[in-house]
Amino acid sequence: MGFGSIARRAEQVSESQIRKFFQEAKPGSVSLSLGQPDFVTPLHIREAAIAAIREGKTGYTFNTGLLELREAICARLATDNDLSYNPSQVVVTAGAGEAIFVAMQALVNAGDRVLVPDPGFVSYRECVTLAGGIPDMVPLQSDLHLDIDAVQERLSGARMMVLNSPANPTGVVEPKESIRAIVEYAADAGVCVLSDEVYEHFVYGAETVSAARFSEDVITVNATSKTYAMTGWRAGYLAGPESYVRQCTKIHQYCQTCACSISQYAALAAYTGDQSCVAEMRDEYAARRDMLCQGLQDLGFSFPIPEGAFYLFVPMDADTFSSIIDHGVVIVPGDAFGSGGGGYARFSYAASRDIIQTALNRIKDAV
């Protein structure tokens, strides 16, 4: 039986290489590939979800999400980020991934140029392509920070720029002065900044700052996924100017209707409850980072020490990469994040210390 043709927009995007390497790992491998916290969602959050189920809170919510959740998000943005939003400027989404997709569908026209860091998180360029836009890949400097001059040169005529700090896959935290400069240059050029801040709470000796501190033409994206170890709950949001949010809501309501009601009640507990769990996870990630960095340095690898997120981006030739994979350690090739990542590999230290130590032992044999 024959089937009809596939839409070109689907054929133009690629399967995630992160998932590919994870799913095709040989039996017995240990994985340092996924940005998946190995912590269980904190108890008070799980209990809030259970209570919502028992109370029958299982119906649709507003398209934009529970009012009390949007109020809590606004309060958290004010406290943590020094940003002033009201609930009408927030859409609760099925994770940050949907927020990025919705924002680009709402704001990017066919042929619009969108600046994307190269290397950068795999979803950015594919979401641009699905929106009909043209990803304009901006190479990073040798220290893996954004090249401010290169950004400024490319802003004229663009529709949007994606900013991600702390960054995936590099672990880089852009300094306040760089973020201010990029956002102000973008504002002068009439370019919207989409600021993906999902790793904001996992920084080690650095300071994060939100892009929306410096311009109103910013869409801030965040989620519970990393901060509260809630990847499977799919609860995130976007916040921005009401004119943007109204259009984003239309896209969201036709592809999602609303985020899962139970996940929203869990997110409400996350944002309004005890925040000590976040600090505990951050401290553990810092210890794992130090362990993995020291172990790889002892084996002769040289790389920038990450200041945020939970990734190392390590220069590595193809033979070494293949040997590490053959020895049962799953890592991700740098070019999965763009051509600018060629000659690198990404290591995730969201895994336990035992797994990291096993990986280091195997990498020692591999090299």
C-alpha positions as CSV (number, residue, x, y, z in Angstrom):
1,M,0.0,0.0,0.0
2,G,1.4,3.4,-1.0
3,F,1.2,6.5,1.2
4,G,1.2,10.2,0.4
5,S,4.1,12.5,0.5
6,I,5.6,13.9,3.7
7,A,5.6,17.7,4.4
8,R,8.8,19.3,3.4
9,R,9.0,21.1,6.8
10,A,9.2,17.8,8.5
11,E,11.8,16.4,6.2
12,Q,13.9,19.6,6.7
13,V,14.5,19.0,10.4
14,S,16.7,16.3,11.9
15,E,16.2,13.7,14.6
16,S,17.9,14.7,17.8
17,Q,21.5,13.3,17.9
18,I,21.4,13.4,21.7
19,R,18.6,10.9,21.8
20,K,20.1,8.9,19.0
21,F,23.4,8.2,20.8
22,F,21.5,7.5,24.1
23,Q,19.1,5.0,22.5
24,E,21.7,3.3,20.4
25,A,24.2,2.7,23.2
26,K,25.5,-0.8,23.5
27,P,24.3,-2.9,26.5
28,G,26.1,-2.2,29.7
29,S,27.0,1.4,28.8
30,V,26.9,4.2,31.3
31,S,25.4,7.5,30.1
32,L,26.8,11.0,30.4
33,S,24.7,12.1,27.5
34,L,21.3,13.4,28.7
35,G,20.5,16.6,30.5
36,Q,18.3,14.6,32.8
37,P,18.6,15.2,36.6
38,D,19.0,11.9,38.4
39,F,17.2,13.4,41.5
40,V,13.6,12.5,42.3
41,T,11.2,15.4,42.2
42,P,11.1,16.8,45.8
43,L,8.5,15.3,48.0
44,H,6.3,18.4,48.6
45,I,5.9,18.8,44.9
46,R,4.9,15.1,44.4
47,E,2.5,15.4,47.3
48,A,0.8,18.5,45.8
49,A,0.2,16.6,42.6
50,I,-1.2,13.6,44.5
51,A,-3.5,16.0,46.4
52,A,-4.7,17.6,43.1
53,I,-5.6,14.2,41.7
54,R,-7.4,13.2,44.9
55,E,-9.3,16.5,44.8
56,G,-10.4,15.8,41.2
57,K,-8.5,18.8,39.7
58,T,-8.2,16.9,36.4
59,G,-10.1,19.2,34.0
60,Y,-8.9,21.8,31.5
61,T,-7.4,25.0,32.9
62,F,-7.3,28.4,31.2
63,N,-5.3,28.1,27.9
64,T,-2.7,30.3,29.6
65,G,-2.6,28.2,32.7
66,L,-3.9,28.4,36.3
67,L,-4.1,32.0,37.4
68,E,-2.5,31.2,40.8
69,L,0.4,29.5,39.0
70,R,0.9,32.5,36.7
71,E,0.8,34.8,39.8
72,A,3.4,32.5,41.4
73,I,5.6,32.7,38.3
74,C,5.4,36.5,38.3
75,A,6.3,36.6,42.0
76,R,9.3,34.3,41.4
77,L,10.4,36.4,38.4
78,A,10.3,39.5,40.7
79,T,12.2,37.8,43.5
80,D,14.8,35.9,41.5
81,N,15.2,38.0,38.4
82,D,14.2,41.5,39.3
83,L,11.6,41.4,36.6
84,S,8.1,42.9,36.7
85,Y,5.4,40.9,34.9
86,N,1.6,40.4,35.5
87,P,-0.2,37.1,34.9
88,S,-1.6,38.3,31.5
89,Q,2.0,38.3,30.3
90,V,2.6,34.7,31.1
91,V,1.7,31.4,29.2
92,V,2.2,28.1,31.0
93,T,3.4,25.6,28.5
94,A,4.3,21.9,28.3
95,G,7.9,22.6,29.3
96,A,10.4,25.1,27.9
97,G,10.5,23.1,24.6
98,E,6.9,24.1,23.8
99,A,7.5,27.6,24.9
100,I,10.4,28.0,22.4
101,F,8.3,26.4,19.6
102,V,5.2,28.5,20.3
103,A,7.3,31.8,20.5
104,M,8.9,31.1,17.1
105,Q,5.6,30.1,15.5
106,A,4.0,33.3,16.7
107,L,6.8,35.7,15.8
108,V,8.9,34.3,13.0
109,N,7.7,34.6,9.4
110,A,8.9,32.6,6.4
111,G,12.3,33.8,5.4
112,D,13.0,35.7,8.7
113,R,16.5,35.3,10.0
114,V,17.0,34.1,13.6
115,L,20.4,34.3,15.3
116,V,21.2,31.0,17.0
117,P,24.4,30.3,19.0
118,D,26.7,27.7,17.3
119,P,27.0,25.3,19.1
120,G,23.7,25.7,20.8
121,F,20.8,23.5,22.0
122,V,19.5,21.4,19.2
123,S,15.9,22.6,19.4
124,Y,16.7,26.2,18.5
125,R,17.6,25.8,14.9
126,E,15.0,23.1,14.2
127,C,12.2,25.3,15.7
128,V,13.4,28.2,13.5
129,T,13.2,25.9,10.5
130,L,9.7,24.6,11.4
131,A,8.5,28.2,11.6
132,G,9.8,28.8,8.1
133,G,12.7,31.0,9.3
134,I,16.4,30.8,8.5
135,P,18.7,29.9,11.3
136,D,21.7,32.2,11.2
137,M,24.3,30.3,13.2
138,V,26.6,32.6,15.3
139,P,30.0,31.0,16.1
140,L,31.3,31.2,19.6
141,Q,34.7,32.4,20.6
142,S,37.5,30.0,21.6
143,D,36.5,30.3,25.2
144,L,32.9,29.3,24.2
145,H,31.4,32.7,25.0
146,L,29.3,34.6,22.5
147,D,31.3,37.0,20.2
148,I,29.6,40.3,20.9
149,D,31.0,41.9,17.8
150,A,29.8,39.0,15.6
151,V,26.3,39.2,17.1
152,Q,26.1,43.0,16.5
153,E,27.2,42.6,12.9
154,R,24.4,40.0,12.2
155,L,21.5,41.8,14.0
156,S,20.5,44.2,11.3
157,G,17.5,42.7,9.4
158,A,17.0,39.8,11.8
159,R,13.7,39.0,13.5
160,M,14.9,37.2,16.6
161,M,18.0,36.2,18.5
162,V,18.2,33.2,20.9
163,L,20.2,33.8,24.0
164,N,20.9,30.9,26.4
165,S,22.8,31.5,29.6
166,P,23.8,29.3,31.4
167,A,24.3,27.5,28.1
168,N,23.7,24.1,26.8
169,P,26.0,22.4,25.6
170,T,28.9,24.6,26.8
171,G,28.1,25.4,30.5
172,V,29.1,29.0,29.8
173,V,27.5,31.8,31.8
174,E,27.6,35.1,29.9
175,P,28.6,38.0,32.1
176,K,26.1,40.8,32.8
177,E,27.9,43.2,30.6
178,S,27.7,40.9,27.6
179,I,24.0,40.2,28.1
180,R,23.3,43.9,28.5
181,A,25.3,44.7,25.3
182,I,23.6,42.0,23.2
183,V,20.1,42.9,24.4
184,E,20.6,46.7,23.9
185,Y,22.1,46.1,20.4
186,A,19.1,43.9,19.6
187,A,16.7,46.5,20.8
188,D,18.3,49.2,18.7
189,A,18.0,46.8,15.7
190,G,14.4,45.9,16.4
191,V,15.2,42.3,17.1
192,C,13.3,40.3,19.7
193,V,15.5,38.3,22.1
194,L,14.3,34.9,23.2
195,S,16.1,34.2,26.5
196,D,16.2,30.6,27.5
197,E,17.0,30.6,31.2
198,V,16.2,27.0,32.3
199,Y,19.6,26.5,34.0
200,E,19.6,29.8,35.9
201,H,19.8,28.3,39.3
202,F,22.7,26.0,38.6
203,V,25.7,28.3,38.6
204,Y,29.1,27.9,40.4
205,G,30.8,31.1,41.4
206,A,29.2,33.1,38.6
207,E,26.2,35.4,38.4
208,T,23.3,35.1,36.1
209,V,21.2,38.0,34.9
210,S,17.9,37.9,32.9
211,A,17.9,39.5,29.4
212,A,14.6,41.2,30.1
213,R,16.4,43.5,32.6
214,F,17.6,45.5,29.7
215,S,14.7,45.6,27.2
216,E,11.0,45.0,26.9
217,D,11.4,43.3,23.6
218,V,12.4,40.0,25.2
219,I,10.6,36.7,25.7
220,T,11.8,34.9,28.8
221,V,11.5,31.1,28.7
222,N,11.9,28.9,31.8
223,A,10.6,25.6,33.3
224,T,10.5,23.5,36.3
225,S,12.3,20.7,34.5
226,K,15.9,21.3,35.6
227,T,15.4,23.5,38.6
228,Y,13.1,21.0,40.5
229,A,14.1,17.7,38.7
230,M,10.7,17.7,36.9
231,T,11.7,16.8,33.3
232,G,8.8,14.3,32.9
233,W,6.1,16.7,34.3
234,R,6.4,19.0,31.3
235,A,5.7,22.3,33.0
236,G,7.3,25.5,31.8
237,Y,6.3,29.0,30.7
238,L,7.1,32.0,28.5
239,A,6.8,35.6,29.7
240,G,6.9,38.7,27.6
241,P,5.0,41.7,26.2
242,E,1.2,41.2,26.1
243,S,1.1,41.8,22.3
244,Y,3.4,38.8,21.9
245,V,1.7,36.7,24.6
246,R,-1.7,37.0,22.9
247,Q,-0.3,35.6,19.7
248,C,1.6,32.9,21.5
249,T,-1.6,31.9,23.3
250,K,-3.3,31.3,20.0
251,I,-0.6,28.9,18.8
252,H,-0.5,27.2,22.2
253,Q,-4.3,26.6,22.4
254,Y,-4.4,24.9,19.1
255,C,-1.4,22.6,19.7
256,Q,-1.8,22.0,23.4
257,T,-5.0,23.5,24.7
258,C,-3.4,23.8,28.1
259,A,-0.6,22.3,30.1
260,C,-1.5,19.2,32.2
261,S,-3.6,20.4,35.1
262,I,-1.8,18.1,37.6
263,S,1.6,19.2,36.4
264,Q,0.5,22.8,36.9
265,Y,-0.5,22.2,40.6
266,A,2.9,20.5,41.0
267,A,4.6,23.5,39.5
268,L,2.6,25.8,41.8
269,A,4.0,23.9,44.8
270,A,7.5,24.1,43.3
271,Y,7.5,27.8,42.9
272,T,5.8,28.7,46.2
273,G,7.2,26.0,48.4
274,D,10.6,25.4,50.2
275,Q,13.4,26.3,47.9
276,S,16.2,24.5,49.9
277,C,15.9,21.5,47.5
278,V,17.3,23.7,44.7
279,A,20.4,24.7,46.6
280,E,20.9,21.1,47.6
281,M,20.9,19.9,44.0
282,R,23.1,22.8,42.9
283,D,25.7,21.9,45.6
284,E,25.6,18.3,44.4
285,Y,26.1,19.3,40.8
286,A,29.0,21.4,41.8
287,A,30.7,18.4,43.5
288,R,30.0,16.3,40.4
289,R,31.4,19.0,38.1
290,D,34.6,19.1,40.1
291,M,34.9,15.4,40.1
292,L,34.4,15.0,36.4
293,C,36.6,18.0,35.6
294,Q,39.5,16.7,37.7
295,G,39.1,13.2,36.4
296,L,39.3,14.3,32.8
297,Q,42.1,16.7,33.4
298,D,44.1,13.9,35.1
299,L,43.6,11.9,31.8
300,G,45.1,14.8,29.8
301,F,42.0,16.6,28.6
302,S,42.0,20.4,28.5
303,F,38.8,22.4,28.4
304,P,37.1,25.5,29.8
305,I,35.7,24.9,33.3
306,P,31.9,25.4,33.1
307,E,30.3,28.0,35.3
308,G,26.8,26.8,35.0
309,A,24.2,24.2,33.9
310,F,25.5,20.6,34.1
311,Y,27.7,20.0,31.0
312,L,31.3,20.0,30.0
313,F,32.2,20.7,26.4
314,V,35.5,19.0,25.8
315,P,37.8,19.3,22.7
316,M,38.2,15.8,21.3
317,D,39.2,14.1,18.1
318,A,37.0,11.5,16.3
319,D,39.2,8.5,17.2
320,T,39.1,9.4,21.0
321,F,35.3,9.9,20.8
322,S,34.8,6.6,19.1
323,S,37.0,4.8,21.6
324,I,35.1,6.2,24.6
325,I,31.8,5.1,23.0
326,D,33.3,1.6,22.4
327,H,34.4,1.4,26.0
328,G,30.8,1.9,27.2
329,V,30.5,5.6,28.0
330,V,27.8,7.5,26.1
331,I,28.6,11.1,25.4
332,V,27.3,13.4,22.6
333,P,29.4,14.6,19.7
334,G,29.8,18.4,19.6
335,D,28.5,18.7,16.1
336,A,25.1,17.5,17.2
337,F,24.7,21.1,18.5
338,G,25.8,22.7,15.2
339,S,28.9,22.7,13.0
340,G,30.6,25.0,15.4
341,G,30.7,22.1,17.9
342,G,32.8,19.9,15.6
343,G,35.9,18.6,17.4
344,Y,34.2,18.6,20.8
345,A,32.1,16.3,22.9
346,R,29.5,17.1,25.5
347,F,29.6,15.3,28.9
348,S,26.6,15.6,31.3
349,Y,27.3,15.5,35.0
350,A,23.6,15.2,35.8
351,A,24.5,11.5,36.5
352,S,25.4,10.2,40.0
353,R,28.9,10.2,41.3
354,D,29.1,6.4,41.0
355,I,28.2,6.6,37.3
356,I,30.7,9.4,36.8
357,Q,33.5,7.4,38.5
358,T,32.6,4.3,36.4
359,A,32.7,6.5,33.3
360,L,36.1,7.9,34.2
361,N,37.5,4.4,34.8
362,R,36.3,3.4,31.3
363,I,37.6,6.6,29.7
364,K,41.0,5.9,31.2
365,D,41.1,2.5,29.5
366,A,39.8,4.1,26.3
367,V,42.6,6.7,26.0
